[in-house]
């Protein structure tokens, strides 16, 4: 049943009359149903550690909008938390690390990654898969090694990650050791998600935009390439499609396509896309600017049609946003957008 889903067909680069649809952050604060559940938890990560709640949240947008794919409800910072870096989420501030990476010795003294520390994630995957209709694929995910490293070194989120940039410039070799540890952990983590029922994997390189083109290859893409290679060469995960989302990387998209990812998920500002170069390599997902969903229905329709017109003849196109749904978006506009794409 899964192989016949439009989403899986698109990931195999099959041309489809109507593109499959799902949305980054489709389970989130814009939905009243989500906010009702979130209000019961003081700490966001505590909510993520409850597999039954994660299942409920993942199903909310599927039930409401009848989307073509579900995605695990979790957070990309589960791996740093499992490494003992003490991740907390503070209202109005976001993630804060009790034990950030501050020196080479912090990297050297990291414990071995223990995948069983994240059993709650695999149970959430299993729960979601068990209640999803059999024809709807489930996406598992992780943050890219670089994105996880940036948060772990900075000690939280930041506008420019200046401490992280200074740290890697002064500790290039040890930073590479840390990134290798994260790459191996990401692979084990994703493999366990597949064992638990994930049908597709997405890698979120959310801080790709922090690095120059040269540094992007050295600190991010090199490790993404290795991670995807591990997925493609393991008998358990080799047949699982991989989607790569990179936020405004300072390199040509064809370099990302050379990573062996099956699909590139485009950031909303990725407009000058060379479709000829990408056509034989990857399917494409994206990339409406979520800010347009705060505009009038006429503008939503106009901007959506621009994207649908552009990718109309592209084999393996998936409609999505170019970033996550923001909390201030009206759910009715998500329904309108979904109906718009399906009636195009």
N, C-alpha and C positions, 0 to 999 in steps of 0.2 A: 504493500500500500504506500509506504513512504516513497519508493522509487517513482511512483506515478504522480507524486505531488508536483504542482507547478514550480514550487521553490527548488526542489531537487533537480527537476528538469532544467531550470534556468542555470543552476550551478554546473550542470553538465554542458552548458552552452547550447542548449536546444532553443530554437526560435519559438516564441509563444505569442499568441494573438493578444492576450492580456497579461501584463507583467504581474508576477506575484508581489504581494505587499506585506511588509512588516515594518516596525519602526523602532529605532534605537530609543531606549528608555520608554518603551510602550507601557510598561508598568511603572507608574511614578506619581509624583505629587499633583499632577494636573487632574487626576481622577479622584472624585470624592470618596469612592470606595477604598482607594489606597490610603487616603488621609485618615479615614476612620480606623484602619488597622494600625497605621503608623503611630497614632496617638496613644496606643497602648504600650509603647516601648520608649523608654528614656533614651537608650542608645541605639542608633541605627544598626550597628554591627550585631547587637543582641538580637535584633529582628532577623538579620541575615542568618543567624545561627539556629533559627527555628525552622526546620524543614517543612512542617505543615503550613506555616504562615507563608513561607517562600512559594509553596505550591499555590496557595490561594491567590497571592499577588500576581504570579505569572499567568494565572488563568483569567484574571479580570479583563485584560484587553482582548483576549481571545473570545471570551463570552460576549463582550460588548460590541466588538467591531468585526468579528469573524475574519481575522487575519490569516495569512497563509503560512506563518511560522510563529512558534513560541520561542522565547529565550529564557534561560535560567534566570531566576531572580537571585542575585547575589551582589558581590562587590569585587572589584579587581584587587583590592588590598588584602584579601584573605591570605595570600602567600606571605607577604611581609609579616602579617600577624602570626602566622604559623612559625616563622623564623624567630619569634620572640621579641619583635620590635615594638609590641604594645600599642596597637592601633586603636584609637578611640575616635568617635565622631562627636564633635561639639557643635551644638546649634549655632548657626550664623558664622561658623569658622571652618567647618568641614573636618577632614581627617587630621588628627594630631598624633604623632608618634612619641610614646614615652621613652623609647630607647632607640633613637635614630642612629644611623651610621655617621660617626664623627671622626673616625681614624682608621688606619690600616688594621690595627689590632681588633677593632670592632668587626671587621670583615673576617679576619683570621679566626676569631672566636665564635663565629656563627655556628649553631648546631647543624647537624645533618638535617635536611628537609625530611620530615616524617609525614607521608601522605595521609596517614590515619588521623592526623590533627585536623584534617578538613573533611572528615567523614560526614559532617552535617551538610556539606555542599553536595556530596554524592547522593545522600539520602534525599535532598531536595530534588536533584535531577530525577532520581527514581520515582519520587512521588508525582512530579509533574508529568513524566512520561506515562505513568499508569492511568492518569485521568484525561490526558490529551486524546482527542480523536486520533485514530490510528493513521490517518492520512496527513496529519499535520506534523512536520518535523520540529524537533527541539534543538535549539542552538545552545551549546555550551561555550564558555569563553574564559579568557584570561587577559590580564594586562600584558603588554609586551615587556620583555626584560628591562629595556631602557626606562619605560614609564614607571615600572615598579621601583627601579633603582633611584629615579629622580625623586619620587615621594619619600623613599627610605632615607636618602641622604639629606634632603631638605628638612625632613621632619614633619612634613605636611604639604599643603598646597601653597602656591606662591605665584605672583605675577610674572616673575622672571627667573626663578630658581637660581639666583645668583650664587648661593652657597654651593649648590650641586655643581654648577659649571666650574667654580673655583676648585672644588674638591677633585673632579675628574682631571682637570688640567694639571694639578699637582700630584695626583696619584693615579696616573693612567694605567699602569700595570695592575695595581691592586683593584682598580675599578673594573678592569677586564675580568679579574678573578670573581668579583661579586656578580658581574653580569652572567658569567658562566654558571655560577651556582643558581641564579634565578632562571636561566634558560633550562637547566636540567629539572628544576622544580616545576616550571611551567609545563614541561612535557609530561612528567609523572601526573600532575594535576589534571591535565586535559585527558590523558589516557584513562584515568579513573572516572572522569565524567562520561567518556564513551562507554566504558564497561557498565556504567550505571544507566545508560539509555540515551545519551546525547547523539543526535544524528548528523550534526554539523558543528564546526568549531569556528569561533571568531576571535581574532587577536586584536586587542585595542591598543594601538600605539598613540595614546592620547596626548603625549608631549613630544611628538616628532618635530614640532615646529620650533623647539628650543635650540636645535643643533644646526650648525652650518652643514653644507652638503658633505664635506669631507668627514666631519665628526659624526654626521648621521650614519654614514656607512660604518664607521669604526665602532660606535657605541650602540647603535640600534639595529640597522639593517643586517649587519653581519650575524647578529644573534637571532634575529627573526628568521633569517635564512637557515640557520642551524636548527632552530625549533621546528620549522615546517619540514625540513629534511628528516628530522627524527620522527615526526608524525607520519610522513609518507613512507618511511622505511620500516615501520613497526607493523607486524602482522595484524595486530588488533585495531590499529588506527589508520592503516594505509588507504582504505577505501572511503574515509571520511572527508568530505569537502571542507576546505579551509578558506575563510574569508579574512582578509587583512584590511583593517581600517587604520589609516595614518592621518593625523591632523596636520595639514599644510606642510608636508615634508619638503625640504629644499633640494629636491632631486626630481628627475623626470619620472612620470608614473610608470614608464616601461621598466625602470629599475626595480620598482616594487613588483611588477608582474613577473620579473625574472626570479622572484623568490620561490616560485612553484606554488604560490597561493592559487586557489581555483577562482577566486573572485576578489576584486578590489572594491572596497566600500569607500566612496569618495566624500571628502569633506566638502561642505557647501560652497567654498570658494574655488574649488577645482573646476574651472570652466573651460580652459584651453586643453581639452582632452584629445589626443591624437588617436581616434578610433581605429584607424587603419593599422597602427602599430600594435594596438591592444587586442584586436579582434580575434586573432588566432591563439592568444595566450590566456585570457581571463574573461569571465563574466564580470559585469559591472553592477554595483548597487549604489543607489543614491538618487539625487543629492540635493533635494529641495532645502533651501535655507529655512530652518524652523521659525525664524522671525516672521516669515510671510504668513504664518498661521495666526498672527495677531492682526492681520490686515483684513480688508473687506473680502467677501466671497469672490468678487470680480477679480481682485488681485491674486487671490489664491489660485483661481482657475487659470488665469493668464500665465502665472509663473510655473504652474504644474504642467500646463500644455507645452511650454517651452522645453521642459525636460523630456516629456513623453515624445515630442516631435523629434528631438535630438537622437534619442535612443530607439526610435520606432523600429529600425531595421537591424538593431544590434542583437546578435544571437546570445541569449543568456542575460537579459536585462532584468533587474529586480528593483522595484520602486521602494525607496526609503528616503529618509531625511538625510541631510549632510551633517547632522549631529543629533543629539538627543532632544526629545520633546521637553520643553521648558515648563516649569510649574504654572506659569501664567497663561498657558494656552487653554482655550475652551475645548472640552472633549467633543462638543458638537462639530467643531472644525476638523477634528480628526475623522469623525464619521463622514463629514462632507468630502474631505480629501479622499478617503478610501472609496467612496461611491463614485467620485469624479474619475479616479484612475480606472475603475472597473467599467465605467461607461464610455471611456475614451474611444 
